[in-house]
Amino acid sequence: MMLNSNVISLEATTPCGLHVSELAEQAGVTAATIRYYSRAGLLHATRDPHNGYRYFSPADVKRVQFIRQSQDLGLKIADIKTIFDSVEQGHAPCTKVEILVRQRLDAISRQIEELRATKKRIAAAIHEWEENGSLSAEEARFCPLIERLGCGH
């Protein structure tokens, strides 16, 4: 059997790296997540000039896992980008990470307090409605149940 000399080996033309779907599978996320992280500037792919496919480094598996772990600690994409920028500038980011995580904890604590206050207002409104019933539509412009409560702020 004769081989066609015009056939180019795929190994010779395929750059080293992982396709979006391969990176996603190895990192335990979806391909959409990989694309999102790329758009956000957290991942940097190389493009194959022949087909336009994006290829990622095998090291990006660990990078995606770090992103997920950072998000589990409540860090935002911008925070994670700051961490990566610090590393790329040759700085150890641990002090910055600790500051960011503490700031997130403070923000979450404030949100919890706000939610507790909202829960208290909702419970009081429901109690008021159960005790006094609803107003007629003629007595209110929008919703009698809400208007009767007045401004809670």
N, CA, C and O of each residue as an XYZ file, in Angstrom:
612
protein
N       0.844     -1.168      0.000
C       0.000      0.000      0.000
C       0.892      1.235      0.000
O       1.865      1.310      0.750
N       0.555      2.190     -0.837
C       1.370      3.376     -0.983
C       0.762      4.528     -0.177
O      -0.447      4.754     -0.224
N       1.596      5.243      0.551
C       1.134      6.396      1.321
C       1.183      7.642      0.463
O       2.114      7.823     -0.321
N       0.215      8.481      0.601
C       0.171      9.739     -0.124
C       1.147     10.712      0.530
O       1.017     10.995      1.721
N       2.085     11.212     -0.191
C       3.091     12.108      0.369
C       2.535     13.498      0.643
O       3.186     14.307      1.304
N       1.322     13.787      0.133
C       0.699     15.086      0.382
C      -0.022     15.162      1.725
O      -0.412     16.249      2.149
N      -0.208     14.018      2.406
C      -0.895     13.995      3.692
C       0.059     14.517      4.759
O       1.193     14.052      4.885
N      -0.420     15.484      5.518
C       0.398     16.074      6.572
C       0.014     15.423      7.885
O      -1.171     15.270      8.182
N       0.977     15.050      8.650
C       0.730     14.438      9.951
C       0.079     15.463     10.873
O       0.525     16.606     10.965
N      -0.980     15.036     11.554
C      -1.641     15.914     12.514
C      -0.710     16.290     13.648
O      -0.769     17.407     14.163
N       0.143     15.370     14.037
C       1.064     15.643     15.133
C       2.007     16.789     14.784
O       2.425     17.540     15.665
N       2.339     16.924     13.524
C       3.264     17.969     13.119
C       2.602     19.342     13.096
O       3.289     20.352     13.251
N       1.270     19.406     12.906
C       0.623     20.710     12.779
C      -0.174     21.115     14.008
O      -0.544     22.283     14.128
N      -0.453     20.198     14.925
C      -1.242     20.518     16.111
C      -0.319     21.046     17.200
O       0.608     20.351     17.615
N      -0.560     22.265     17.666
C       0.293     22.796     18.726
C       0.094     22.005     20.010
O      -0.950     21.387     20.221
N       1.095     22.034     20.849
C       0.962     21.382     22.148
C      -0.043     22.162     22.971
O       0.023     23.389     23.035
N      -0.947     21.479     23.583
C      -1.907     22.153     24.436
C      -3.231     21.432     24.454
O      -3.429     20.409     23.800
N      -4.116     21.998     25.218
C      -5.435     21.415     25.421
C      -6.499     22.269     24.743
O      -6.465     23.498     24.818
N      -7.430     21.616     24.089
C      -8.610     22.310     23.561
C      -9.464     22.754     24.748
O      -9.279     22.268     25.864
N     -10.387     23.663     24.513
C     -11.288     24.162     25.556
C     -11.962     22.997     26.281
O     -11.983     22.950     27.511
N     -12.506     22.068     25.517
C     -13.239     20.947     26.127
C     -12.326     20.039     26.936
O     -12.735     19.496     27.962
N     -11.099     19.875     26.480
C     -10.148     19.032     27.225
C      -9.762     19.690     28.549
O      -9.716     19.033     29.588
N      -9.488     20.987     28.498
C      -9.162     21.711     29.731
C     -10.338     21.662     30.694
O     -10.162     21.427     31.889
N     -11.535     21.885     30.171
C     -12.731     21.862     31.010
C     -12.879     20.512     31.701
O     -13.121     20.446     32.906
N     -12.733     19.450     30.938
C     -12.891     18.108     31.510
C     -11.840     17.838     32.581
O     -12.163     17.330     33.654
N     -10.600     18.172     32.297
C      -9.527     17.903     33.259
C      -9.646     18.760     34.518
O      -9.251     18.338     35.605
N     -10.193     19.968     34.362
C     -10.325     20.873     35.508
C     -11.645     20.682     36.254
O     -11.829     21.226     37.343
N     -12.566     19.906     35.665
C     -13.838     19.655     36.324
C     -14.839     20.783     36.212
O     -15.661     20.982     37.107
N     -14.775     21.531     35.106
C     -15.722     22.621     34.859
C     -16.299     22.455     33.458
O     -15.950     21.512     32.747
N     -17.170     23.356     33.067
C     -17.739     23.290     31.721
C     -16.885     24.094     30.742
O     -16.085     24.941     31.139
N     -17.073     23.809     29.468
C     -16.372     24.573     28.433
C     -16.790     26.044     28.497
O     -15.974     26.931     28.244
N     -18.048     26.303     28.831
C     -18.523     27.687     28.958
C     -17.758     28.421     30.063
O     -17.472     29.612     29.937
N     -17.435     27.724     31.124
C     -16.665     28.326     32.216
C     -15.273     28.711     31.730
O     -14.775     29.792     32.045
N     -14.651     27.827     30.964
C     -13.317     28.117     30.419
C     -13.387     29.351     29.522
O     -12.531     30.231     29.604
N     -14.396     29.414     28.675
C     -14.545     30.579     27.790
C     -14.761     31.861     28.598
O     -14.204     32.909     28.272
N     -15.569     31.767     29.649
C     -15.811     32.927     30.509
C     -14.512     33.390     31.161
O     -14.206     34.582     31.149
N     -13.751     32.465     31.727
C     -12.481     32.826     32.357
C     -11.528     33.453     31.339
O     -10.759     34.354     31.676
N     -11.579     32.982     30.109
C     -10.735     33.554     29.056
C     -11.154     34.994     28.761
O     -10.312     35.888     28.680
N     -12.462     35.211     28.600
C     -12.960     36.564     28.343
C     -12.628     37.509     29.496
O     -12.375     38.694     29.280
N     -12.629     36.982     30.714
C     -12.354     37.788     31.904
C     -10.857     38.051     32.077
O     -10.461     38.827     32.947
N     -10.033     37.417     31.259
C      -8.595     37.634     31.333
C      -7.873     36.755     32.333
O      -6.714     37.016     32.657
N      -8.536     35.714     32.830
C      -7.903     34.815     33.793
C      -7.133     33.684     33.119
O      -6.227     33.106     33.719
N      -7.481     33.374     31.901
C      -6.800     32.334     31.124
C      -6.365     32.937     29.793
O      -7.058     33.776     29.216
N      -5.218     32.498     29.326
C      -4.686     33.010     28.067
C      -4.363     31.836     27.156
O      -3.468     31.041     27.445
N      -5.085     31.735     26.074
C      -4.887     30.647     25.123
C      -4.051     31.139     23.949
O      -3.967     32.335     23.670
N      -3.440     30.178     23.276
C      -2.804     30.488     22.000
C      -3.752     30.013     20.913
O      -4.485     29.042     21.098
N      -3.734     30.690     19.797
C      -4.612     30.334     18.672
C      -3.797     29.628     17.607
O      -2.680     30.029     17.277
N      -4.379     28.578     17.086
C      -3.786     27.898     15.946
C      -4.077     28.760     14.716
O      -5.244     29.012     14.414
N      -3.049     29.217     14.003
C      -3.287     30.091     12.861
C      -4.008     29.397     11.702
O      -4.573     30.061     10.833
N      -3.986     28.074     11.691
C      -4.601     27.331     10.589
C      -6.106     27.147     10.771
O      -6.861     27.186      9.799
N      -6.545     26.945     12.023
C      -7.972     26.671     12.221
C      -8.632     27.588     13.252
O      -9.848     27.528     13.437
N      -7.864     28.419     13.913
C      -8.424     29.361     14.887
C      -8.748     28.755     16.240
O      -9.224     29.460     17.130
N      -8.500     27.454     16.415
C      -8.779     26.818     17.701
C      -7.884     27.422     18.786
O      -6.741     27.807     18.542
N      -8.445     27.487     19.973
C      -7.660     27.951     21.118
C      -7.046     26.750     21.812
O      -7.681     25.707     21.968
N      -5.814     26.915     22.222
C      -5.118     25.873     22.961
C      -4.610     26.451     24.268
O      -4.087     27.564     24.332
N      -4.785     25.649     25.305
C      -4.365     26.053     26.636
C      -3.224     25.169     27.104
O      -3.072     24.029     26.666
N      -2.437     25.716     27.993
C      -1.325     24.982     28.577
C      -1.861     23.933     29.555
O      -2.884     24.155     30.202
N      -1.177     22.797     29.662
C      -1.563     21.829     30.696
C      -1.529     22.444     32.106
O      -2.261     22.003     32.992
N      -0.684     23.456     32.309
C      -0.619     24.136     33.611
C      -1.912     24.896     33.908
O      -2.183     25.224     35.063
N      -2.712     25.179     32.875
C      -3.971     25.890     33.088
C      -4.982     25.059     33.872
O      -5.930     25.614     34.426
N      -4.801     23.748     33.929
C      -5.690     22.912     34.753
C      -5.587     23.375     36.206
O      -6.602     23.574     36.874
N      -4.364     23.543     36.685
C      -4.154     24.010     38.067
C      -4.665     25.443     38.238
O      -5.196     25.803     39.289
N      -4.500     26.242     37.203
C      -4.964     27.630     37.264
C      -6.481     27.675     37.425
O      -6.995     28.439     38.242
N      -7.200     26.864     36.654
C      -8.664     26.812     36.760
C      -9.067     26.301     38.141
O     -10.004     26.822     38.745
N      -8.378     25.305     38.636
C      -8.689     24.783     39.967
C      -8.475     25.862     41.034
O      -9.253     25.968     41.981
N      -7.415     26.660     40.873
C      -7.169     27.766     41.804
C      -8.294     28.793     41.727
O      -8.749     29.297     42.753
N      -8.739     29.101     40.519
C      -9.846     30.053     40.343
C     -11.074     29.554     41.086
O     -11.718     30.315     41.808
N     -11.403     28.274     40.913
C     -12.580     27.706     41.582
C     -12.432     27.752     43.102
O     -13.380     28.095     43.808
N     -11.249     27.408     43.604
C     -11.016     27.446     45.041
C     -11.142     28.877     45.570
O     -11.674     29.098     46.658
N     -10.652     29.836     44.800
C     -10.742     31.244     45.197
C     -12.200     31.688     45.239
O     -12.612     32.401     46.155
N     -12.978     31.266     44.247
C     -14.402     31.606     44.234
C     -15.126     30.957     45.407
O     -16.056     31.543     45.961
N     -14.711     29.757     45.788
C     -15.312     29.098     46.946
C     -15.063     29.890     48.229
O     -15.835     29.794     49.182
N     -13.977     30.677     48.249
C     -13.700     31.548     49.398
C     -14.404     32.894     49.274
O     -14.236     33.771     50.121
N     -15.188     33.052     48.219
C     -15.947     34.282     48.056
C     -15.247     35.351     47.242
O     -15.765     36.460     47.110
N     -14.081     35.042     46.693
C     -13.375     36.045     45.898
C     -14.049     36.236     44.550
O     -14.569     35.292     43.955
N     -14.029     37.453     44.091
C     -14.619     37.825     42.804
C     -13.565     37.656     41.706
O     -12.372     37.534     41.983
N     -14.031     37.653     40.460
C     -13.130     37.537     39.314
C     -12.055     38.629     39.361
O     -10.882     38.354     39.105
N     -12.445     39.853     39.684
C     -11.481     40.955     39.756
C     -10.420     40.697     40.823
O      -9.250     41.030     40.632
N     -10.828     40.102     41.952
C      -9.871     39.769     43.006
C      -8.858     38.734     42.502
O      -7.655     38.857     42.736
N      -9.359     37.733     41.820
C      -8.498     36.656     41.318
C      -7.547     37.209     40.262
O      -6.384     36.810     40.199
N      -8.035     38.114     39.446
C      -7.177     38.748     38.440
C      -6.053     39.519     39.125
O      -4.909     39.489     38.670
N      -6.376     40.207     40.213
C      -5.363     40.933     40.987
C      -4.295     39.982     41.513
O      -3.104     40.294     41.485
N      -4.726     38.829     41.988
C      -3.781     37.824     42.490
C      -2.869     37.359     41.358
O      -1.651     37.311     41.524
N      -3.445     37.020     40.219
C      -2.645     36.561     39.085
C      -1.692     37.652     38.606
O      -0.540     37.368     38.277
N      -2.162     38.894     38.566
C      -1.294     40.008     38.153
C      -0.101     40.138     39.094
O       1.024     40.380     38.657
N      -0.356     39.975     40.372
C       0.713     40.051     41.368
C       1.750     38.949     41.141
O       2.955     39.197     41.200
N       1.276     37.745     40.885
C       2.185     36.619     40.626
C       2.997     36.867     39.357
O       4.203     36.623     39.331
N       2.331     37.354     38.298
C       3.011     37.616     37.031
C       4.054     38.716     37.162
O       4.994     38.770     36.369
N       3.905     39.599     38.155
C       4.892     40.643     38.411
C       6.004     40.154     39.337
O       6.911     40.908     39.690
N       5.919     38.870     39.726
C       6.961     38.284     40.553
C       6.781     38.477     42.045
O       7.718     38.268     42.815
N       5.587     38.875     42.461
C       5.323     39.100     43.880
C       4.564     37.914     44.470
O       3.733     37.299     43.801
N       4.860     37.603     45.726
C       4.094     36.582     46.439
C       2.758     37.197     46.835
O       2.741     38.237     47.494
N       1.649     36.592     46.458
C       0.342     37.224     46.664
C      -0.329     36.921     47.995
O      -1.451     37.376     48.220
N       0.306     36.178     48.879
C      -0.401     35.705     50.073
C      -0.929     36.827     50.954
O      -2.038     36.720     51.477
N      -0.170     37.893     51.133
C      -0.647     39.021     51.937
C      -1.875     39.634     51.284
O      -2.858     39.937     51.959
N      -1.819     39.817     49.977
C      -2.943     40.376     49.223
C      -4.159     39.453     49.327
O      -5.284     39.928     49.480
N      -3.939     38.142     49.246
C      -5.035     37.175     49.353
C      -5.692     37.278     50.719
O      -6.918     37.272     50.823
N      -4.885     37.372     51.762
C      -5.450     37.468     53.107
C      -6.296     38.732     53.251
O      -7.371     38.694     53.851
N      -5.822     39.839     52.709
C      -6.583     41.094     52.767
C      -7.901     40.943     52.014
O      -8.954     41.338     52.516
N      -7.846     40.371     50.808
C      -9.055     40.189     50.000
C     -10.079     39.293     50.693
O     -11.273     39.590     50.688
N      -9.610     38.199     51.286
C     -10.514     37.270     51.957
C     -11.140     37.929     53.189
O     -12.326     37.741     53.458
N     -10.353     38.692     53.928
C     -10.904     39.401     55.091
C     -11.954     40.434     54.658
O     -12.984     40.595     55.312
N     -11.678     41.131     53.548
C     -12.654     42.096     53.036
C     -13.950     41.395     52.633
O     -15.039     41.908     52.892
N     -13.837     40.229     52.002
C     -15.037     39.469     51.620
C     -15.810     39.032     52.855
O     -17.039     39.088     52.871
N     -15.093     38.596     53.896
C     -15.758     38.192     55.133
C     -16.536     39.362     55.727
O     -17.672     39.192     56.168
N     -15.930     40.547     55.741
C     -16.624     41.732     56.248
C     -17.862     42.043     55.409
O     -18.924     42.350     55.951
N     -17.722     41.962     54.088
C     -18.856     42.247     53.199
C     -19.980     41.234     53.404
O     -21.155     41.601     53.425
N     -19.624     39.983     53.552
C     -20.629     38.934     53.768
C     -21.315     39.130     55.117
O     -22.522     38.920     55.235
N     -20.559     39.530     56.127
C     -21.149     39.791     57.445
C     -22.170     40.925     57.362
O     -23.236     40.850     57.972
N     -21.837     41.985     56.598
C     -22.788     43.083     56.410
C     -24.036     42.596     55.669
O     -25.157     42.964     56.019
N     -23.832     41.773     54.653
C     -24.979     41.234     53.898
C     -25.875     40.390     54.796
O     -27.100     40.459     54.695
N     -25.280     39.606     55.658
C     -26.066     38.767     56.578
C     -26.909     39.655     57.486
O     -28.084     39.367     57.711
N     -26.325     40.729     58.011
C     -27.080     41.654     58.871
C     -28.227     42.301     58.094
O     -29.335     42.439     58.613
N     -27.956     42.696     56.852
C     -29.010     43.286     56.021
C     -30.123     42.270     55.763
O     -31.304     42.615     55.796
N     -29.748     41.035     55.510
C     -30.754     39.989     55.282
C     -31.573     39.716     56.542
O     -32.779     39.481     56.461
N     -30.925     39.747     57.696
C     -31.660     39.561     58.958
C     -32.686     40.676     59.150
O     -33.818     40.425     59.565
N     -32.280     41.912     58.845
C     -33.209     43.044     58.975
C     -34.363     42.900     57.982
O     -35.513     43.180     58.318
N     -34.058     42.468     56.776
C     -35.107     42.255     55.770
C     -36.052     41.146     56.217
O     -37.269     41.271     56.075
N     -35.508     40.080     56.747
C     -36.333     38.975     57.233
C     -37.272     39.460     58.338
O     -38.441     39.078     58.382
N     -36.753     40.300     59.224
C     -37.559     40.825     60.316
C     -38.712     41.687     59.777
O     -39.841     41.592     60.260
N     -38.416     42.538     58.763
C     -39.458     43.368     58.154
C     -40.511     42.511     57.463
O     -41.706     42.792     57.558
N     -40.076     41.485     56.779
C     -41.019     40.599     56.079
C     -41.925     39.881     57.074
O     -43.138     39.804     56.880
N     -41.323     39.357     58.142
C     -42.114     38.651     59.153
C     -43.134     39.602     59.801
O     -44.276     39.219     60.053
N     -42.708     40.842     60.066
C     -43.623     41.818     60.663
C     -44.757     42.152     59.694
O     -45.906     42.298     60.112
N     -44.441     42.275     58.399
C     -45.470     42.579     57.396
C     -46.484     41.445     57.326
O     -47.691     41.685     57.303
N     -45.999     40.226     57.294
C     -46.908     39.071     57.230
C     -47.792     39.033     58.477
O     -48.992     38.776     58.385
N     -47.197     39.290     59.633
C     -47.975     39.309     60.877
C     -49.048     40.405     60.815
O     -50.196     40.175     61.198
N     -48.674     41.586     60.338
C     -49.615     42.703     60.201
C     -50.768     42.318     59.286
O     -51.926     42.597     59.597
N     -50.462     41.677     58.155
C     -51.499     41.292     57.201
C     -52.440     40.246     57.802
O     -53.652     40.284     57.589
N     -51.861     39.321     58.552
C     -52.688     38.274     59.167
C     -53.600     38.848     60.256
O     -54.737     38.405     60.416
N     -53.096     39.830     60.996
C     -53.859     40.432     62.086
C     -54.964     41.359     61.589
O     -56.072     41.360     62.125
N     -54.655     42.147     60.561
C     -55.574     43.217     60.159
C     -56.212     43.020     58.794
O     -57.018     43.851     58.374
N     -55.882     41.963     58.100
C     -56.462     41.752     56.779
C     -55.940     42.761     55.774
O     -55.028     43.533     56.069
N     -56.513     42.748     54.609
C     -56.036     43.644     53.557
C     -56.984     44.817     53.395
O     -58.167     44.740     53.730
N     -56.438     45.901     52.877
C     -57.247     47.073     52.569
C     -57.967     46.850     51.252
O     -57.577     45.993     50.459
N     -58.987     47.600     51.028
C     -59.656     47.516     49.729
C     -58.822     48.256     48.692
O     -58.009     49.116     49.030
N     -59.029     47.922     47.463
C     -58.268     48.534     46.369
C     -58.492     50.036     46.304
O     -57.609     50.763     45.851
N     -59.669     50.531     46.752
C     -59.950     51.960     46.690
C     -59.105     52.747     47.692
O     -58.882     53.944     47.511
N     -58.640     52.084     48.739
C     -57.889     52.771     49.786
C     -56.403     52.937     49.469
O     -55.686     53.607     50.212
N     -55.940     52.342     48.386
C     -54.519     52.394     48.074
C     -54.318     52.616     46.580
O     -55.184     52.300     45.766
N     -53.171     53.160     46.244
C     -52.871     53.425     44.839
C     -52.312     52.191     44.140
O     -52.679     51.914     42.998
N     -51.432     51.445     44.804
C     -50.793     50.290     44.183
C     -51.215     48.989     44.856
O     -52.135     48.309     44.401
N     -50.535     48.657     45.938
C     -50.852     47.426     46.665
C     -51.138     47.771     48.118
O     -50.240     48.192     48.846
N     -52.368     47.597     48.537
C     -52.733     47.967     49.908
C     -51.881     47.261     50.975
O     -51.592     47.834     52.025
N     -51.497     46.052     50.703
C     -50.737     45.313     51.713
C     -49.385     45.991     51.978
O     -48.933     46.053     53.121
N     -48.764     46.482     50.954
C     -47.458     47.131     51.118
C     -47.625     48.576     51.578
O     -46.894     49.034     52.456
N     -48.563     49.284     51.004
C     -48.733     50.698     51.324
C     -49.086     50.925     52.793
O     -48.678     51.923     53.386
N     -49.827     50.017     53.365
C     -50.220     50.174     54.772
C     -49.007     50.088     55.703
O     -49.032     50.628     56.809
N     -47.967     49.422     55.261
C     -46.781     49.257     56.117
C     -45.995     50.540     56.269
O     -45.301     50.722     57.269
N     -46.088     51.423     55.308
C     -45.300     52.654     55.368
C     -43.857     52.377     55.004
O     -43.516     51.280     54.563
N     -43.030     53.356     55.187
C     -41.611     53.259     54.831
C     -40.844     52.662     55.999
O     -40.932     53.156     57.123
N     -40.098     51.606     55.737
C     -39.341     50.944     56.798
C     -37.918     51.428     56.915
O     -37.166     50.922     57.748
N     -37.522     52.391     56.107
C     -36.119     52.822     56.141
C     -35.984     54.130     56.815
O     -34.875     54.649     56.936
